[in-house]
Amino acid sequence: MQRSSTTRRGFLRTSATAAGAAATAPYVITSKALGDATTPPASDRIVMGGIGIGNMGSGDQGAFLNRPDVQYVAVCDVRKEWRENGKNRADATYGNKDCAAVIDFRELLGRSDIDAVHIATPDHWHALMTIAACQAGKDVYLQKPETLTLREGPLMVAAARRYGRVVSGGSQRVLDDYHDIVDPCWSGELGTIKSLDIAVGGPSMPCYLPAEPTPPDIDWELWLGPAPWEPYNAGRCAGNYGTGGGSWRSYIDYSGGSLTDWGAHHFGGAIFAADLRELQPQSVTYHPATADGKAAAYVTLTYPNSVEIHHNRPGHLQTVPPSAVHGGAIKIVTDGQPKAGKPVPLYRTPDGSGQTNIYGDFIECVKQRARPFRDIELAVNTMTAPHMVGLAYRLQRSLQWDRATQQFVGDEEANRLVDRARREPWIL
């Protein structure tokens, strides 16, 4: 198939044919399908598939495979090794050879038996795949950072709402790792929050790696997808967690760098602690480096309630009461006047008897048709913060944001950077 010339109508026709063929295949009912003391019957399980099964995707797959209320039936990856590893892992779990392994995510989304998917591809694929999954009637567990550009977020939220899908962002650290600052903020013991300081790396960089022979076990065109065409280089598409070069997380075409990768965690935890998840910044202030070179540039975000978030503000992450500090990466400064608290939002649990994890929260929300702890709209609002910080560094100036229009006020150059061009046919 010539992917560059595949039309939506042609893909839907192909999917329908494949689904019909699958419906006529023989079906054998096993004892496991009928359920037992630890496993619900097949009719009560969420049928899942995974897109992107390397590194974090492998961890996500394992989390869902370990749930008795999930039936895991398909994996998708453009790399043969990861695709086969994912299939083998699922087959070993169920003691059969039934897990499908496909290269093209559209084939997986075309299956009518799949209820939900988890997505852990490079960031430049997140919006396209999530929207396509919603259109195909699938719920989505999406790894962070959920977006690569500011424009993608509202389109993803609109798709989730239009098609009635459950879409959860995937940063488990937002609730699991930041209780030392979340709990005292929500309890009211620290008082009213005034500002937050976040220390995390900067934006991604251009990639100038030379061409290498493309290995036969990767579909390079499909790996690139909407990104600009570049020749294969192992360092360009490596899935390691580094952001200083030699991984896709390092480069502009595929990621926002450490600023959005680890930033999704740190901004996410701080914004959750400060109860800013429903808001977006209204102004972005760029502070240039000092003339003597002793202090680097930094950026301040101001929210509609006047709370400020500072990114890498020189010399301001020390513990200065009254404040809450997490691991040298987040500091929340308050007025120190205790006030009435409120319950901390938690993951949804089957019976309310205790806290599960972010994967269980997603599955329970799929069952109950409820919005998850890290609902896509809250995740998108959170990701506006590091995206705006990155734009201010790139333009080296301050910006004003109009949330209603999703545009920067009176700044055509900044508004051209709200999104980016994509290769056909991968258009949003």
C-alpha positions in Angstrom: 0.0 0.0 0.0 1.3 3.5 -0.9 0.6 5.2 2.4 1.1 8.7 1.0 -1.8 8.1 -1.4 -4.1 6.3 1.0 -7.5 8.1 1.3 -9.7 8.0 4.4 -12.5 6.4 2.3 -10.1 3.7 1.1 -8.9 3.0 4.6 -12.4 2.7 5.9 -13.3 0.3 3.1 -10.3 -1.8 3.8 -11.0 -1.8 7.5 -14.6 -2.9 6.9 -13.5 -5.8 4.7 -10.9 -6.9 7.4 -13.5 -6.7 10.1 -15.9 -8.8 8.1 -13.3 -11.4 7.5 -12.5 -11.5 11.2 -16.2 -12.0 12.0 -16.4 -15.2 9.9 -13.3 -16.8 11.5 -14.0 -19.7 13.9 -14.1 -18.8 17.5 -13.2 -21.3 20.3 -14.5 -20.6 23.8 -11.9 -21.4 26.4 -12.3 -21.9 30.1 -10.5 -18.6 30.6 -13.0 -16.8 28.4 -15.8 -18.0 30.7 -14.1 -16.5 33.7 -12.9 -18.0 37.0 -12.4 -17.0 40.6 -9.9 -14.3 39.7 -10.8 -13.4 36.1 -14.1 -11.9 34.9 -15.8 -13.5 31.9 -14.7 -12.2 28.5 -18.0 -10.2 28.2 -17.0 -8.2 31.3 -13.4 -7.4 30.2 -12.1 -4.3 28.4 -10.5 -5.4 25.2 -7.3 -3.5 24.6 -4.5 -3.0 22.1 -1.2 -1.0 22.3 0.4 1.4 19.9 4.1 2.0 20.5 5.4 -1.0 22.5 9.0 0.1 23.2 10.3 1.4 26.5 7.4 3.2 28.2 4.9 1.4 25.9 6.2 -1.9 27.2 5.6 -0.8 30.8 2.1 0.4 29.9 1.4 -3.0 28.2 2.6 -4.8 31.3 0.3 -2.8 33.6 -2.7 -3.6 31.5 -1.8 -7.2 30.9 -1.7 -7.7 34.7 -5.3 -6.7 35.1 -7.9 -9.5 35.1 -10.5 -7.1 33.8 -8.5 -6.5 30.6 -8.2 -8.7 27.5 -5.2 -7.6 25.6 -5.5 -8.6 21.9 -3.1 -6.6 19.7 0.1 -4.6 19.5 1.3 -2.2 16.9 4.9 -0.9 16.4 6.9 0.1 13.4 9.9 -1.8 14.8 9.8 -5.6 14.3 11.7 -6.3 17.5 9.4 -4.3 19.8 6.3 -5.6 17.9 7.3 -9.2 18.4 8.3 -8.6 22.0 4.9 -7.1 22.7 3.1 -10.0 21.1 5.2 -12.6 22.9 4.6 -10.9 26.2 0.8 -11.0 25.7 0.8 -14.6 24.4 2.9 -15.7 27.4 0.4 -14.0 29.7 -2.6 -15.9 28.2 -0.9 -19.1 27.2 -1.8 -18.8 23.6 -0.7 -17.3 20.3 -3.7 -15.0 19.7 -2.2 -11.5 20.1 -2.1 -9.8 16.7 1.0 -7.8 15.8 0.7 -5.1 13.1 2.9 -2.3 11.7 0.2 0.3 10.8 -1.9 1.7 13.7 -4.8 2.2 11.4 -5.1 -1.6 11.1 -5.4 -1.9 14.9 -7.9 1.0 15.1 -10.0 -0.7 12.4 -10.8 -3.7 14.6 -14.4 -3.5 15.9 -13.6 -5.7 18.9 -11.1 -3.4 20.6 -12.6 -1.0 23.2 -9.5 0.9 24.2 -5.9 1.6 23.2 -2.8 2.8 25.0 -0.4 5.0 23.0 3.3 5.5 23.8 4.7 6.6 20.4 7.1 9.6 20.0 5.2 12.8 20.8 4.8 14.0 17.1 2.2 11.1 16.7 0.2 11.7 19.9 -2.5 14.1 18.6 -3.1 12.3 15.3 -3.4 8.9 16.8 -5.6 10.0 19.7 -8.0 11.8 17.4 -8.1 8.8 15.1 -8.7 6.5 18.0 -11.6 8.6 19.2 -13.1 8.7 15.7 -12.8 4.9 15.6 -14.8 4.6 18.9 -11.8 3.7 21.1 -11.0 5.1 24.5 -7.4 6.2 24.9 -4.7 6.0 27.6 -2.0 8.4 26.2 1.5 8.8 27.5 2.8 12.2 28.4 3.6 14.7 27.1 0.2 14.6 25.5 0.8 17.3 23.0 3.6 18.6 20.8 2.0 21.9 19.9 -0.5 24.3 21.5 -3.1 23.8 18.7 -3.2 20.0 19.1 -4.7 20.2 22.6 -8.1 21.7 21.8 -8.5 19.4 18.8 -7.9 16.3 21.0 -10.3 17.6 23.7 -12.9 18.2 21.0 -12.5 14.7 19.6 -12.9 13.1 23.0 -16.1 15.1 23.7 -17.6 14.7 20.2 -17.2 11.0 20.1 -17.9 10.4 23.8 -14.5 8.8 24.5 -12.5 8.4 27.8 -9.1 9.9 27.2 -6.5 9.9 30.0 -3.1 11.5 30.1 -0.3 9.2 31.3 1.8 11.0 33.9 1.6 8.8 37.0 3.9 11.1 38.9 1.4 13.9 39.1 -0.5 12.1 41.9 1.8 9.3 42.9 5.1 11.2 43.4 4.1 14.7 44.7 2.1 14.0 47.8 4.7 16.0 49.9 3.6 19.2 48.2 0.0 18.3 47.1 -1.3 17.3 50.5 -0.3 20.4 52.5 -1.5 22.6 49.6 -5.0 21.0 49.3 -5.3 20.7 53.1 -5.0 24.5 53.4 -2.3 24.3 56.1 0.1 26.3 53.9 -2.4 29.0 53.1 -2.9 30.8 49.8 -0.5 29.9 47.0 1.4 32.9 45.6 4.0 31.5 43.2 5.7 28.3 42.1 9.3 27.7 40.9 10.0 24.8 38.7 13.5 23.5 37.7 13.6 21.4 34.6 15.6 21.2 31.4 15.0 23.3 28.3 13.5 22.9 24.9 14.4 20.4 22.2 17.1 21.0 19.6 17.5 20.7 15.8 18.9 17.3 14.6 21.8 17.2 12.2 22.7 13.5 12.5 24.0 12.1 9.2 22.2 9.5 7.1 22.7 5.8 7.9 21.4 2.8 6.0 17.8 2.1 7.1 17.6 -1.3 8.8 15.0 -3.7 7.3 13.2 -4.1 10.7 11.8 -0.6 10.9 9.2 1.1 8.7 11.0 4.5 8.5 8.3 6.3 6.6 5.7 5.4 9.1 8.0 6.2 12.0 8.4 9.7 10.6 4.7 10.1 9.7 3.7 13.8 10.0 7.3 14.9 10.8 9.5 16.4 8.1 11.3 13.8 6.0 14.9 13.1 7.2 17.2 10.2 6.5 17.4 7.4 9.0 19.8 7.6 11.9 19.7 5.3 14.9 20.2 8.3 17.2 17.4 10.2 15.6 14.8 7.6 16.6 16.3 5.9 19.6 13.8 5.5 22.4 16.0 6.1 25.4 15.0 8.7 28.0 17.8 11.1 27.3 17.1 14.7 26.1 20.7 15.9 25.4 21.1 14.2 22.0 20.9 10.7 20.6 17.1 10.1 21.2 13.9 11.3 19.6 13.2 13.1 22.9 16.1 15.5 22.1 14.9 16.9 18.7 12.4 19.6 17.7 10.7 17.5 15.0 9.5 14.9 17.5 9.5 16.3 21.0 9.6 19.4 23.2 12.8 18.2 24.9 13.2 18.0 28.6 11.0 21.0 29.0 7.9 19.0 28.0 9.1 15.5 28.7 10.1 15.8 32.3 8.2 19.1 32.4 5.0 17.1 32.0 5.8 15.6 35.4 7.1 18.7 37.2 4.7 21.2 35.8 2.0 18.6 36.2 2.7 18.1 39.9 3.1 21.8 40.7 -0.1 22.8 38.7 -2.0 20.0 40.4 -0.8 21.0 43.9 -1.7 24.7 43.2 -5.1 23.6 41.7 -4.5 25.3 38.4 -5.5 22.4 36.2 -8.7 24.1 35.0 -6.7 27.3 33.9 -4.3 28.3 31.3 -1.6 31.1 31.6 -2.7 34.5 30.4 0.7 36.1 30.1 4.3 34.9 29.5 7.1 37.1 30.7 10.6 36.6 29.3 13.4 37.7 31.6 16.7 38.0 29.6 20.0 36.9 31.1 21.8 39.5 33.2 24.4 41.7 31.4 27.2 40.3 33.5 26.3 36.8 32.5 25.9 35.6 36.1 22.2 34.7 35.7 20.6 32.9 32.8 17.3 33.9 31.2 14.1 32.6 32.7 10.4 32.7 32.0 7.4 33.6 34.2 3.8 32.4 33.5 1.0 34.4 35.1 -2.4 32.8 35.6 -5.8 34.6 35.7 -5.9 34.2 39.5 -2.5 36.0 39.7 -0.5 32.9 40.6 2.9 32.9 39.0 5.0 30.0 37.8 8.7 30.6 37.2 10.8 28.3 35.1 14.5 28.0 36.1 14.5 31.3 37.9 18.1 31.8 39.1 18.6 31.2 42.8 14.9 30.8 43.8 14.5 27.1 44.6 16.0 27.2 48.1 13.6 26.2 51.0 12.3 29.5 52.3 9.2 29.2 54.6 6.4 29.3 54.2 6.8 27.0 51.2 6.5 23.4 50.0 9.5 22.0 48.2 9.8 18.7 46.2 13.1 17.1 45.4 14.9 20.3 44.4 12.6 20.6 41.3 9.4 22.3 42.6 8.9 25.0 45.2 5.5 26.4 46.0 5.4 29.7 48.0 2.3 30.6 50.0 1.2 33.4 52.4 1.5 31.1 55.4 -2.0 31.8 56.6 -3.8 28.5 57.1 -7.2 28.3 55.4 -10.0 25.7 54.9 -8.9 22.7 53.0 -10.6 20.4 50.5 -10.2 16.8 49.5 -7.4 15.8 47.1 -8.8 14.3 43.9 -7.8 10.7 43.7 -7.9 7.9 41.2 -11.2 6.1 40.7 -11.5 2.7 42.4 -13.9 -0.1 41.9 -15.5 0.0 45.4 -14.1 3.1 47.0 -12.1 1.0 49.4 -8.6 2.3 48.5 -6.5 4.1 46.0 -5.5 2.2 42.7 -3.1 3.5 40.2 -3.4 5.6 37.0 -4.0 2.5 34.9 -6.8 1.3 37.1 -8.3 4.8 37.1 -8.5 4.6 33.3 -10.0 1.2 33.2 -12.7 2.1 35.8 -13.5 5.2 33.9 -13.9 3.2 30.7 -16.4 1.0 32.5 -18.3 3.8 34.1 -18.0 6.3 31.2 -16.5 8.8 33.6 -13.7 11.4 33.2 -10.3 10.1 34.6 -8.1 11.7 37.1 -5.9 13.1 34.3 -8.7 13.8 31.8 -7.3 15.0 28.4 -8.6 18.5 29.0 -6.8 18.8 32.3 -3.6 17.4 30.7 -3.9 19.8 27.8 -4.3 22.8 30.1 -1.2 21.6 32.0 0.9 21.2 28.9 0.1 24.8 27.8 2.6 25.9 30.5 5.8 24.3 29.2 4.8 24.9 25.6 4.5 28.6 26.3 7.7 28.7 28.2 9.5 27.1 25.2 8.0 29.7 22.8 9.2 32.6 25.0 12.7 31.2 25.0 12.6 30.7 21.2 11.3 34.2 20.5 13.2 35.9 23.4 10.2 38.1 24.3 7.1 38.2 26.4 3.6 37.1 25.2 -0.1 37.5 26.0 -2.4 34.5 25.6 -6.1 34.7 24.8 -7.6 31.3 25.9 -10.9 31.9 24.1 -9.2 32.3 20.7 -6.2 30.1 21.5 -4.0 32.8 20.0 -1.3 35.1 21.2 -2.5 38.7 21.3 -1.2 40.9 18.5 1.8 38.6 17.7 1.7 37.0 14.3 5.1 35.4 14.6 4.1 33.7 17.9 0.8 32.5 16.4 2.6 30.8 13.5 4.3 28.7 16.2 1.1 27.6 17.8 1.2 24.6 15.4 3.5 23.3 12.7 3.3 21.9 9.2 2.7 18.1 8.8 3.5 15.8 5.9 0.6 14.6 3.9 -1.6 12.6 4.5 -1.0 13.2 8.2 -3.0 16.5 8.5 -5.0 17.7 11.4 
